[in-house]
Amino acid sequence: MRASRLVAALLLGIVPLTVQAQSGPPRGGDDRRGPPPGPPGQSYANSSAVLVAEIAFARAAQDKGQWTAFRATATPDALMFVPQPVLAQAWLKGRADPAQAVKWQPQKLFMACDGRTGASTGASQFPGGATGYYTTVWQNLEKPRAKKADWKWVLDHGAMLQQPRAGDEMISSRTAVCTGNPKAALGAIPFGPAAKGEKPAAPGTSGARASADGTMVWRWEVRADGSRTISIDLWNGTGFDTVVRDDVPAEAA
């Protein structure tokens, strides 16, 4: 299905999207980077917003150029892997678009409870016929109830595969459980989008970030040979479930 048709169908509510609904987050207080105040257990997750952002990103890569689309949709502190981790905006600056862009289609969506953090993973097709997959973490740089959202990706990676990933007919979606105290299990890692105007630091070869409410965590580890592991965890009410684990060997990095 063409991306433009899928976006239109989504907005009309007819896209086959299976959702594993969970209960919502604990109170978020007035933190600009967290959810608005609400009753305990309230979720602000909206997986269709991430789906629309991902499809628009893929369409822009075809219409405007691959790296042009990546630049336009990345946060200032977004990470790419080439194969070592780099700040995407610095790496992309001035980079010419390839003659033919990679194509990709979302298959699974994951959402934090804060309404500002989600992830997408799915299949990709490279120029020349090779197949692979991608995983992207998205952040809404506006508050969940803002009139206009501003979804940008904060981590993106992909790799080639010998065989295409098998995908279901329906795009699946899972939201974190929104009760409990996930932050207590995470320790000192950054939560939520970076403060506006904050200068991004050079990324380390390993690290972790979390949604503002701590219900989604993404991690990366890149080894000296270029092999890497990218994982995404969702809070289940008492602990974390790993819902994405991408192990990329050196020869595929």
C-alpha positions as CSV (number, residue, x, y, z in Angstrom):
1,M,0.0,0.0,0.0
2,R,1.4,3.4,-1.0
3,A,2.3,5.5,2.0
4,S,-0.1,8.3,1.1
5,R,-3.0,5.9,0.9
6,L,-2.0,4.4,4.2
7,V,-1.9,7.8,5.9
8,A,-5.3,8.7,4.6
9,A,-6.8,5.4,5.7
10,L,-5.3,5.8,9.1
11,L,-6.9,9.2,9.5
12,L,-10.2,7.7,8.5
13,G,-9.7,4.9,11.1
14,I,-9.6,2.0,8.7
15,V,-6.0,0.9,8.9
16,P,-5.6,-2.6,10.4
17,L,-3.7,-1.7,13.6
18,T,-3.8,-4.2,16.4
19,V,-3.3,-2.5,19.8
20,Q,-2.4,-4.0,23.2
21,A,-3.9,-1.5,25.4
22,Q,-2.4,-0.9,28.9
23,S,-3.3,1.3,31.7
24,G,-1.7,4.8,32.0
25,P,1.2,6.5,33.8
26,P,1.6,7.9,37.3
27,R,1.2,11.6,37.7
28,G,3.6,13.6,35.6
29,G,3.5,16.9,37.5
30,D,4.3,20.1,35.5
31,D,7.6,19.0,34.0
32,R,7.7,20.4,30.5
33,R,9.2,17.2,29.3
34,G,6.6,14.9,31.0
35,P,2.9,14.3,30.6
36,P,0.4,16.8,31.8
37,P,-1.2,16.3,35.2
38,G,-3.8,13.6,35.3
39,P,-5.3,10.8,37.4
40,P,-3.0,7.9,38.3
41,G,-3.0,5.3,35.6
42,Q,-3.8,7.8,32.8
43,S,-2.1,7.1,29.5
44,Y,-1.4,9.7,26.8
45,A,0.0,7.2,24.3
46,N,-1.2,7.4,20.7
47,S,0.5,4.9,18.4
48,S,-1.2,6.2,15.3
49,A,0.8,9.5,15.7
50,V,4.1,7.5,15.4
51,L,2.8,5.5,12.5
52,V,1.9,8.7,10.6
53,A,5.3,10.2,11.4
54,E,7.1,7.0,10.2
55,I,5.1,6.8,7.0
56,A,5.7,10.5,6.2
57,F,9.4,10.0,6.9
58,A,9.6,7.1,4.5
59,R,7.6,9.0,1.8
60,A,9.9,12.1,2.2
61,A,12.9,9.9,1.6
62,Q,11.5,8.9,-1.8
63,D,10.1,12.4,-2.7
64,K,12.8,14.7,-1.4
65,G,15.9,12.6,-1.0
66,Q,17.2,10.1,1.6
67,W,19.5,12.4,3.7
68,T,17.3,15.4,3.2
69,A,14.5,13.5,4.9
70,F,16.7,12.3,7.7
71,R,17.9,15.8,8.4
72,A,14.4,17.3,8.4
73,T,13.1,14.8,10.9
74,A,15.9,14.3,13.4
75,T,16.2,15.9,16.8
76,P,19.4,18.0,17.5
77,D,20.7,15.1,19.6
78,A,19.6,12.3,17.4
79,L,21.9,9.3,17.0
80,M,22.9,7.3,14.0
81,F,25.4,4.4,13.6
82,V,28.0,4.5,10.8
83,P,28.9,2.0,12.3
84,Q,30.1,3.9,15.4
85,P,27.5,6.2,17.1
86,V,27.4,9.8,15.8
87,L,25.3,12.8,16.2
88,A,23.0,12.6,13.2
89,Q,22.7,16.3,12.4
90,A,26.5,16.7,12.3
91,W,27.0,13.6,10.1
92,L,24.2,14.5,7.8
93,K,25.2,18.2,7.3
94,G,26.0,18.8,3.6
95,R,25.7,15.1,2.7
96,A,24.4,14.6,-0.8
97,D,21.3,12.4,-1.3
98,P,22.0,9.0,-3.0
99,A,20.4,8.6,-6.4
100,Q,18.0,6.1,-5.0
101,A,16.7,6.1,-1.4
102,V,16.2,3.1,0.9
103,K,12.5,2.1,1.3
104,W,10.9,0.9,4.6
105,Q,7.6,-0.1,6.0
106,P,6.6,-0.2,9.7
107,Q,5.5,-3.5,11.1
108,K,5.5,-3.0,14.9
109,L,4.9,0.1,17.1
110,F,5.8,0.6,20.8
111,M,4.6,3.5,23.0
112,A,5.5,5.0,26.4
113,C,2.7,6.2,28.5
114,D,3.8,9.9,28.4
115,G,2.4,10.5,24.9
116,R,5.7,11.8,23.7
117,T,7.8,8.7,23.1
118,G,7.4,5.8,20.7
119,A,9.3,3.5,18.5
120,S,8.8,1.8,15.1
121,T,10.5,-1.3,13.6
122,G,9.9,-3.0,10.3
123,A,11.2,-4.1,6.9
124,S,13.5,-2.2,4.6
125,Q,14.6,-2.6,1.0
126,F,18.0,-1.2,-0.2
127,P,18.9,-0.1,-3.7
128,G,20.3,-3.0,-5.6
129,G,17.8,-5.5,-4.2
130,A,19.1,-6.2,-0.7
131,T,16.6,-6.5,2.2
132,G,16.9,-5.6,5.8
133,Y,15.2,-3.9,8.7
134,Y,15.1,-0.7,10.6
135,T,14.3,0.5,14.1
136,T,13.5,4.2,15.0
137,V,12.8,5.9,18.3
138,W,10.5,8.9,18.1
139,Q,9.9,11.9,20.4
140,N,7.2,14.5,20.3
141,L,9.0,17.7,21.2
142,E,5.8,19.4,22.1
143,K,3.6,18.6,25.1
144,P,1.1,15.7,24.6
145,R,-1.9,18.0,24.5
146,A,-0.3,20.7,22.3
147,K,-2.5,21.7,19.3
148,K,0.3,20.6,16.9
149,A,2.7,17.8,17.6
150,D,6.3,17.8,16.5
151,W,7.5,14.2,16.2
152,K,11.2,13.8,15.5
153,W,13.4,10.8,15.6
154,V,16.1,10.5,18.3
155,L,17.7,7.2,17.3
156,D,17.7,5.4,14.0
157,H,19.5,2.3,12.7
158,G,19.1,-0.5,10.3
159,A,20.9,-3.5,8.8
160,M,20.8,-5.9,5.9
161,L,19.5,-9.4,6.3
162,Q,20.0,-12.6,4.3
163,Q,16.2,-13.1,4.2
164,P,13.5,-10.5,4.6
165,R,11.8,-10.2,7.9
166,A,8.4,-11.9,8.0
167,G,5.7,-9.4,8.8
168,D,2.0,-9.8,9.8
169,E,-0.8,-8.4,7.7
170,M,-1.7,-6.0,10.5
171,I,0.7,-3.5,12.1
172,S,0.8,-4.3,15.8
173,S,1.1,-1.8,18.6
174,R,2.0,-2.3,22.3
175,T,1.9,0.4,25.0
176,A,3.7,0.2,28.3
177,V,1.8,-0.5,31.5
178,C,1.2,2.9,33.1
179,T,1.2,2.1,36.8
180,G,4.1,1.5,39.2
181,N,7.4,3.3,39.5
182,P,9.7,2.6,36.5
183,K,12.1,5.4,37.3
184,A,13.1,3.7,40.5
185,A,14.5,0.8,38.4
186,L,16.4,2.9,36.0
187,G,18.9,4.9,37.9
188,A,20.7,8.0,36.5
189,I,19.9,8.0,32.8
190,P,18.4,10.9,30.9
191,F,14.6,11.1,30.8
192,G,12.5,12.8,28.2
193,P,13.6,15.1,25.3
194,A,16.6,17.2,25.8
195,A,16.0,20.8,27.0
196,K,15.4,23.2,24.1
197,G,18.7,24.9,23.1
198,E,20.8,22.4,25.0
199,K,24.0,21.6,23.1
200,P,24.2,17.8,22.4
201,A,27.2,15.9,23.7
202,A,29.1,13.5,21.5
203,P,27.6,10.0,22.1
204,G,29.5,7.2,23.8
205,T,29.8,3.7,22.4
206,S,27.1,2.6,24.8
207,G,24.3,4.4,26.5
208,A,20.6,4.6,27.4
209,R,17.8,7.1,27.3
210,A,14.2,6.9,28.6
211,S,10.8,8.5,28.1
212,A,9.9,11.3,30.4
213,D,7.9,8.9,32.6
214,G,10.4,6.1,32.4
215,T,8.0,3.6,30.8
216,M,10.2,3.2,27.7
217,V,13.9,2.8,27.6
218,W,16.2,2.4,24.6
219,R,19.9,1.3,24.8
220,W,22.8,1.0,22.4
221,E,26.1,-0.7,22.6
222,V,28.7,-0.6,19.8
223,R,31.8,-2.7,19.9
224,A,35.2,-2.0,18.5
225,D,34.6,-4.1,15.4
226,G,31.5,-2.1,14.6
227,S,29.0,-4.8,15.7
228,R,26.2,-3.3,17.8
229,T,23.1,-4.1,19.9
230,I,20.1,-1.8,20.0
231,S,17.3,-2.7,22.4
232,I,14.0,-1.2,23.5
233,D,12.3,-2.0,26.9
234,L,8.7,-1.3,27.9
235,W,7.5,-1.2,31.5
236,N,5.1,-4.0,32.5
237,G,4.0,-2.6,35.9
238,T,6.7,-4.3,38.0
239,G,9.7,-4.5,35.6
240,F,10.8,-4.2,32.0
241,D,10.1,-6.4,29.0
242,T,12.6,-6.2,26.1
243,V,10.4,-5.7,23.0
244,V,13.1,-5.0,20.5
245,R,16.6,-6.4,20.4
246,D,18.6,-5.9,17.2
247,D,22.0,-7.6,17.2
248,V,24.0,-6.4,14.2
249,P,27.2,-8.4,13.3
250,A,30.2,-6.5,12.2
251,E,29.9,-7.6,8.6
252,A,26.3,-6.2,8.4
253,A,27.1,-2.9,10.2
